[in-house]
Every structure is written in C-alpha cells, then in structure tokens.
C-alpha cells in the first residue's frame, strides 16, 4: 500500500515561522502537548496516511513545508459533532516550494507528487517573499 499525504491550506499564516509560532501556542496543542489540526472530515485513506504520511502546508499559494502525521484522534466539540484531530510531529520540514491554487478543506497528495524536502544546508536560508518564490517555482528554479 502506497503512502498518502494530506495537503492543507494554512489559512492566516504568513510564513513557515508564523506556522511554527502558532503551533507552539497552547491553543494549537492537544492534551498531550502535540500540535494538531482539527477537521470535520475523517480521511478515508487513514491507513495509508498513518504508514508514513505527512501534512503538506500551503502558505501564501505555495507548498512550503510538511509535518509528519503521528495519528488521527476522534474529538468532539461543544456541539457534539465528531471531528478528526490530525496529530502532528512538532518538527517542521521545509520543502521545495511548489505553487498551489486555493482550495477548501484538505486534499490527498500521492507520495510521488509530494515536493522534496530541502537539504538541511538550505533550511536556514532566508525565506523568499511568496510572490518571488512562486515565480521561481513555476520556472523550475527552486
């Protein structure tokens, strides 16, 4: 069975650093202290995701980073509706920026279509403005 990833817009996030800051806040963490993203839908490809999948974050129109998905927890809010908490490894890996149009919810991302991680040597590079990174990614330069 092939690994499947999730692709998700990080709404309101300005940069990988701001995503990291948000996930460090108490509001973004579950009772176990791990960051999580709560969604209404439960992934049908759960086993393929849990076999090594990551969530790839789209920030400012570009896939910019990923986090390993550790598990899926059932949670319910005050309204009693069953939701899925995607529990994430706190380590964020920068990836080769790839343009992505806006969409709602999350999408499946095949392992062979996932952008490659940046080398450790490039992780400390200054972050390019999203418009420039997007243009370079479309040209295949990044």
Secondary structure, 3 states (H helix, E strand, C coil): CCCEEEEEECCCCCCHHHHHHHHCCHHHECCCCCEEEEECCCCCCHHHHHCCCEEEEEECCEEEEEEEEEEEEEEECCCCCEEEEEEECCCCEEEEEEECCCCCCEEEEEHHHCCCECCCCCCCCCCCCHHHHHHHHHHCCC
